[in-house]
Amino acid sequence: MARIKGAVNAKKKHKKILKLAKGFYGQKSLVFRAANPAVMRSLRSAYVGRKLRKRDFRKLWIARINAGARQNGLSYSKFMNGLKKANIDINRKVLSEMAISHPEDFANLVTVAKGHL
């Protein structure tokens, strides 16, 4: 049986990693041995970052809703409890957008929530 050499596949793999390392500083963008761990780490960090972004946005929405609710004399937790008791099912993203863009509509929701507490 003929011997199979790995040069073509190794070259493809190295090119793929070096393409991902474009923009890295120094040897990390030029040398495969330095680029490979840097790229692996960056891909891992990107994955984690996508999960963290969801948490960060939820925190932002809650802070905005809390600020809007407190302007109308209610805390965040009581406001959300009042909405739940009133069977109003609006997600936090929409509520935070309402608190910023449509404060009068948000104030109406707060009065509805107050009524059901």
Secondary structure, 3 states (H helix, E strand, C coil): CCCCCCHHHHHHHHHHHHHHCCCCCHHHHCCHHHHHHHHHHHHHHHHHHHHHHHHHHHHHHHHHHHHHHHHCCCCHHHHHHHHHHCCCCCCHHHHHHHHHHCHHHHHHHHHHHHHCC
